[in-house]
Amino acid sequence: MKRVCLLALAALLLVAVPLAAWLYVPVPTPAYADTISITLFGNIDFGNVTPPVTKWGATDQGDGSPAITITVEPESGNVDIGIKGEITSGNGLDLSNWLYSENFTGGTTGLTIGYVKVYENVTVGDYDFYHWIKVPAGTPAGSHTVNISYKAIATGGTYE
C-alpha cells in the first residue's frame, strides 16, 4: 500500500527578492510493513529581506521551534528522512542559498537537486527542520520559488 502526503506551503518572501518554498512529502511503502505514516507540521515564511543577507531565518522558527516538524507515527517502523530542493522560478538565487539544519544553533547545509539523508534509522518521534536563506548582493528583485521535498523511506532503502 502506498500513501503519499502532499503539502504545499507557500513561503513567500516579500523582499526586494520575493521568495517561495513549496513542500512535498512523498511517503513510500517500506518493504517490511504496509504503510509509513508521516505527519508534516510547519510553515516556511521569510518575511521581508533586503540583500545582502548571509543567513535569514524563517520568521516562525526559533530555538526549539522549528519551521517544519515531521512526525513519524508508530505504524511506520524505522525510516530514513531526506530532503531536496528544486528552483521553479526566478534567477540569481542558487539552490545552495536555501539552507536547512536539524537544529537551530548548528551548521547549515544548502539544498541540492537530489535527496540527502538527514535522519537515518529513526522511529516514532518528531524530526525537525530549520530553514534559512542567503540572499547575496546583486540578487535580482522579483519572485524566486523553490520546491522543498521531504521523503521518508524504509531504513536502508534508496531515494529515487
C-alpha positions in Angstrom: 0.0 0.0 0.0 1.4 3.4 -0.9 0.4 6.6 0.8 1.6 9.9 -0.4 1.3 13.1 1.6 1.4 16.3 -0.4 1.7 19.6 1.4 2.3 22.8 -0.4 3.3 25.7 1.8 3.8 29.0 0.1 6.6 30.7 1.9 6.6 34.0 0.0 9.4 36.2 0.9 8.4 39.8 0.1 11.7 41.3 -0.3 13.4 43.2 -2.9 13.5 39.5 -3.7 10.2 37.7 -3.1 10.9 34.0 -2.4 8.6 31.0 -2.0 9.1 27.4 -0.8 6.8 24.5 -1.6 6.9 21.3 0.4 6.2 17.9 -1.0 6.4 14.8 1.2 6.1 11.5 -0.7 5.6 8.6 1.7 6.6 5.3 0.0 5.8 1.8 1.3 8.5 0.1 3.3 9.5 -3.5 2.4 8.5 -4.9 5.8 5.2 -3.1 6.5 2.3 -2.0 4.5 2.5 1.7 5.4 4.7 4.5 6.5 2.8 7.2 8.4 4.3 10.6 8.4 2.7 13.9 9.5 4.2 17.2 8.5 3.8 20.3 10.6 5.1 23.8 9.8 5.2 26.8 7.6 8.1 28.5 5.9 7.8 32.3 5.7 10.8 34.5 5.4 9.1 37.9 5.7 10.9 40.9 4.1 14.6 40.8 3.2 16.8 43.3 1.5 20.1 41.9 0.1 22.7 41.2 1.0 21.8 38.7 3.8 24.1 35.8 4.8 21.6 33.8 6.9 18.0 34.9 7.2 15.7 32.5 9.2 12.1 31.6 8.6 10.1 34.0 10.7 8.1 31.4 12.7 11.1 29.5 13.8 13.3 29.9 16.9 15.4 27.7 19.2 13.2 24.8 20.0 10.5 25.9 17.5 11.4 24.6 14.0 10.0 25.7 10.7 9.0 22.2 9.9 8.4 19.1 12.1 7.9 15.7 10.6 6.3 13.2 12.9 6.9 9.5 12.3 3.9 7.5 13.6 4.1 4.1 15.4 3.0 2.0 12.4 5.9 3.2 10.3 8.8 1.1 11.5 12.3 2.5 11.1 12.8 5.1 8.3 15.3 7.4 6.8 14.2 11.0 6.1 15.7 13.0 3.3 15.4 16.5 1.8 15.9 18.0 -1.7 15.1 21.2 -3.5 14.2 22.4 -6.9 14.1 26.0 -8.2 10.9 26.6 -10.1 11.1 30.3 -10.8 13.4 33.3 -10.5 17.0 33.7 -11.3 20.1 34.8 -9.4 19.4 32.8 -6.2 21.1 29.4 -6.4 19.6 26.3 -4.8 22.6 26.2 -2.4 21.4 29.5 -0.9 18.3 27.8 0.5 19.6 26.4 3.8 18.4 23.8 6.3 19.5 22.2 9.6 18.2 19.7 12.1 18.8 22.1 14.9 18.6 25.9 15.4 22.2 26.6 16.5 24.0 24.0 14.3 25.7 24.4 11.0 23.5 24.7 7.9 23.5 22.9 4.6 22.4 24.1 1.2 19.6 22.3 -0.6 20.6 20.0 -3.5 18.7 18.6 -6.5 18.9 15.0 -5.2 17.7 13.7 -1.9 20.2 14.0 1.0 19.6 11.7 4.0 19.2 13.9 7.1 17.8 11.5 9.6 18.8 7.8 9.5 17.2 4.8 11.0 14.6 6.8 13.1 11.4 5.5 14.6 8.4 7.1 16.3 9.0 10.7 17.1 9.3 14.3 15.9 12.1 15.3 13.5 12.8 19.0 13.0 14.0 21.1 10.0 15.0 24.7 10.4 15.3 26.8 7.3 17.3 29.9 6.3 18.2 31.7 3.1 21.3 33.6 1.8 20.5 36.5 -0.5 23.7 37.8 -2.0 24.2 41.4 -3.1 23.1 41.7 -6.7 20.2 39.2 -6.5 17.6 40.5 -8.9 14.3 41.7 -7.5 11.3 39.5 -8.4 9.8 36.3 -7.4 12.0 33.3 -6.6 10.4 30.0 -5.9 11.8 26.7 -4.7 10.1 23.4 -4.1 11.4 21.7 -0.9 10.7 17.9 -0.8 11.0 15.7 2.3 10.9 11.9 1.7 10.7 9.1 4.2 11.9 5.7 3.1 12.3 2.3 4.8 15.7 2.4 6.6 18.4 1.2 4.2 16.4 1.9 1.1 17.4 4.3 -1.7 15.9 7.6 -2.8 14.6 7.5 -6.4 
